Amino acid sequence: MARQKMYFKWDMPTSIVEIVKAICADYDRRERAIKFGNVAGDVLMRYIELNNVINNALQAVEVGIRTELLRDIQNRRGYEHSAAALIIAKNTYYNRKRKLIYDIAKDLRLL
């Protein structure tokens, strides 16, 4: 049996990548809670802070693929199943996605 190859595509621990993906996956729920006022006080401030970190990191990505990259992170999709595949090349897509995750982790002070 052949030995499986290991590719290290992240410049950070994979546990941090999973934390960032989980925070991105919860983006829509927090947005609804902020919009409809379901939360108050410290929780509301934390929700706003987390969503602002994601929004600020998305500012570094091209306008046409911002929402698609966020949706792909939320739904754990890759290039083959992304609507952004029609717009950008595969290597560019993954470079932008990795940079977005890195920027979010950096702004959350996880690195």
Sequence and secondary structure as in RCSB ss.txt:
>XXXX:A:sequence
MARQKMYFKWDMPTSIVEIVKAICADYDRRERAIKFGNVAGDVLMRYIELNNVINNALQAVEVGIRTELLRDIQN
RRGYEHSAAALIIAKNTYYNRKRKLIYDIAKDLRLL
>XXXX:A:secstr
          SS HHHHHHHHHHHHTHHHHHHHHHHT   HHHHHHHHHHHHHHHHHHTTS GGGHHHHHHHHHH
T  GGG GGGGTS HHHHHHHHHHHHHHHHHHTT  
